[in-house]
């Protein structure tokens, strides 16, 4: 599969969730272009901004360059696995704080425990529903929103001083 570097913007969540006051930037890393496109459309519908990458190296580069708020990542990538990618993200001071949602065909309990032990925020197994993806993203948004708002307030104070 070829690498997809498409940038999508202005993405909304599910009809039962409150649209964010400020869009969250979400990076989707998956070698399945159709799945990447579908998840990006879902995110756009939810009011978020989405970036897409088709392999681990591109995903890591985009994470470092764009500093997304959330990453949705497949475990089985063509050039690496999601666990190694998550470990690299956690070792980098620039990306260590970004919540990662695994979206993968590896549904065994041992694999799920491995992902959670490495610091994954959520672990979804394929096939999953769009509602499950929305719920995982919404859970991450609820966890990081207070920090993002506080950071924004502090930045505003510094700029006006």
QUITA-V951831 format. One record per pair of residues at least 6 apart in sequence whose ideal C-beta (glycine too) atoms are under 6 Angstrom apart, sorted by sequence separation. I is the first residue (numbers start at 1). J is the second residue. D is the distance in Angstrom with one decimal. If there is no record, write none. Layout:
BEGIN
{{I J D} {I J D}}
END
This chain:
BEGIN
{{30 36 4.9} {53 59 3.9} {75 81 5.7} {89 95 4.5} {90 96 5.2} {12 19 5.7} {43 50 4.4} {75 82 3.8} {28 36 5.3} {74 82 6.0} {115 123 4.9} {124 132 5.7} {53 62 5.2} {73 82 4.7} {40 50 4.2} {28 39 5.0} {51 62 5.3} {112 123 4.8} {28 40 5.9} {40 52 5.6} {124 136 5.8} {102 115 4.9} {86 100 5.4} {122 136 4.0} {51 66 5.7} {36 52 4.6} {26 43 5.4} {102 120 5.1} {107 125 3.6} {121 140 5.4} {82 102 5.7} {100 120 5.2} {101 121 5.8} {56 77 4.5} {100 121 6.0} {101 122 4.2} {102 123 4.7} {103 124 4.9} {105 126 4.6} {26 48 5.3} {55 77 5.5} {57 79 5.6} {99 121 3.7} {31 54 5.2} {55 78 5.3} {56 79 5.1} {23 47 5.6} {24 48 4.9} {25 49 4.7} {26 50 5.2} {27 51 4.6} {28 52 4.9} {29 53 4.8} {55 79 4.8} {56 80 3.7} {23 48 5.0} {23 49 4.8} {20 47 5.5} {71 98 5.6} {73 100 5.7} {75 102 5.7} {19 47 4.3} {4 33 5.4} {56 85 4.7} {70 99 5.3} {71 100 4.7} {72 101 4.7} {73 102 5.9} {75 104 3.8} {90 119 5.6} {1 31 4.7} {29 59 3.5} {64 94 5.9} {74 104 5.5} {72 103 5.4} {75 106 4.9} {4 36 5.7} {8 40 4.7} {11 43 3.8} {63 95 5.1} {86 118 5.0} {11 44 3.2} {12 45 4.5} {13 46 2.9} {12 46 3.9} {11 46 5.8} {12 47 3.6} {27 62 5.7} {83 118 5.9} {101 136 4.9} {8 44 5.6} {27 63 5.9} {11 48 3.8} {11 49 5.8} {11 50 5.0} {9 49 4.7} {27 68 4.1} {99 140 4.5} {8 50 4.4} {26 68 5.8} {25 68 4.4} {7 51 5.8} {25 69 5.1} {26 70 4.6} {27 71 4.7} {28 72 4.8} {29 73 4.4} {30 74 4.2} {24 69 4.2} {6 52 5.2} {31 77 5.8} {31 78 5.2} {4 52 5.0} {4 54 4.4} {3 54 3.9} {3 55 5.4} {1 54 5.9} {3 58 5.1} {70 140 4.9} {42 130 5.6} {24 141 5.9} {14 134 4.0} {13 134 5.6} {17 138 5.1}}
END
